[in-house]
């Protein structure tokens, strides 16, 4: 199976397999996070709600770790260039969306962590260990970070919707490779050799 050559400092034609795995894994975890949050929200305080919130926190800290890994990978491995025919407004929106994603994927878990710390609620990672509190108990801080966390989740939902619609537009309307280059390349080595020989 053909894979892009990861040349540091040089954009490739496709995202690297590592970037693809991180992208789709984070996307899946974000979906899980929204589901867990919606399931826990209407429940009265009790064992079931606390269990859902514990899972929500664990997955949230996982997203934070993966987002930092993805950011480090992105800084060392340049992404594919945007299509030459893209309008400058679309180019701006694409870059704005990507930067916003990185900010939100780090800010959202941090705001949740700070919210729990302000209430002196422990943040465990699937029961393996407990993260330290970032701040001391404070009701005002708790309310602030709770509001911020909910606001950021709504912003993330909106930007994710824009990102998905843009990817579908590129694939079905523009018929370019913007979506395909974030998917596994299933072409055979013989196809790659034949493309290399073509003028």
N, C-alpha and C positions, 0 to 999 in steps of 0.2 A: 504494500500500500504506500502511495506517495505521501511524503510529509514535507512541509515547508522547511527550508534551511533557515535556522535561526541565527542570523548574522547580527551580532550586537551593533546597534547604531544604524542599521539599514532596514527600512521597511520591507516586509515580505508581502507576497501576494495574498496570503491567508493568515489568519490568526494561528498561533502555535497551538499544538494539542493541549499544553498546559493552560493557556489562556482560555481555550474552549471549555475545558473541564471546570475551571474556576467560574467562568461565566454562567454555565448552566446549573452548576451546583448552588451557587449563590441565588440564582433566580428561583430554583426549587425551594430553597430554605426561606426566601422572602414570602413565597406563596404559603408555606407551612405556617409562618409567623402570622400572617393575616388571618388564616383559619383559626389558629389557636386563640388569638386575641378576640376574634368575634365569638368564639365559643365560650370564652371565660367572662366576657363583659356582662351578659345578663344574669349570670349565676349569683346566688347569695353567697356571702363569705362562708366557706366551709372546705372540707377536705378535697372535694372534686375541683373547686375553683383554684385552690392553692396548688394542686397537682398540675393543672393546666398552665398556671402562671410560672411554675417552676420549669416546665418544659419550654415555655416561651422564653424565659431568661436564658436557659441553656443554649437553645438554638440561636438566640440573639448574640450571645458571646461567641458562638461559632461563626456567625456572619461577620462579626468584628474581626476575628482572627483571619478569616479567609479574605476579607476586604483588604487588610493590611498586606497579606501575601500577594494578592492580585495587584495592588498598587506598586509594590516592590518589583514584581515581574514586569509590569507595564513600563516602569522607568528604565529597565534594562533591555527591554525588547520592544522596539517601536512597532506600533500596529500598522496594518496595511493602509496605504494612502486612500483617501476618498476618491470616488470616481471623478474623472476630469470634467465630466459634463454637469456635475452637481452645481446648482445655483449657489451663489455666495450666501444667501439667506439660509439655505439648507445646510451649508457647511458650518455656519455659525450655530445653528440649532443642534447639529450633531455634536459639535465640540462642547456646547453648553450642557447638553444632556449627559455626556460622558463625565464631565467635571462634576456636575450635580450628583450623579450616581455615587461617585467616590466620596463626596462630602457626606451625603445622606447615609451611605452604608457604614460610615464611621460614626457620624453624629447620632444616629438613631440608637444604636446599642449603648453608646456612652450616656445619652440622656436617660435611657432606661436604667442603667447601672447607677447613675447619680440619683435617680428617683428612688430606687430601692435603698440606697445608702442613706438618703435623707429620712427615710422611715425606719431605718435600722433593720430592714429586711435583708436576709442573706441572699447572695447570688451564687448559686451552686452550678457547677458544670456537670450535669447528669449524675450528680452524687459523687463524682470522683474527687472533687476538691471544691473549696469555697473561695471565691474571689474576695479580696479585702474591700471594705467600705472606702469610698473615695472621699466622703465628707461625713461629718457627724450628724446626728438626728436634728432635723429642723423642719417644722411644718411648712414654713413659707417656701423653703427650698424645694420641698416635696411637691407642693402645688405648682411651682414654677416649672420644674422638670417634667411633671406629669402633663401639663398643658403643652410644653415644648415637644414632648414625645409624641403626643397625639397629633399635633400640627405637622411634625415631620413625616409621620406615617401617611397623612393625607397628601402631602407634597410628593412623597415617594410614589404613591399610587398614581397620581396624575402624570408624573414624568415617565413611569413605567408604561402607562397606557399610550403616551405619546411615542415612546420608544418602539413599542410593538406595532403601532399603526405605521410608523415610518419604515420599519423593516418590511412589513407586508407591502407597502407602497413600492418600495424598491424592487421587491421580488416579482410582484404581479403587474405593476403598472410600468415601472422603468425597465424591468427585466434585466437588471444588472446583478452583480455577484455580492452585494452588500450583506445579504442574509446568508448566502451560501458559504461565505468565507468564515463564518462562525460555526459552521456545521462540519462534522467529520468528512474528509475527502475520501470517497469510496472508489475512486477510479483506480484501475490496476496499474502496475508498473509499465505494462506494454503500452497503455494509453499515454502515459507520461512520455515514454520514449518516442512515440509517434508524434506527439505534440512538439517535442523538442526538435524533431527533424523537419517539421513543417516550416515553410518560409514565413 
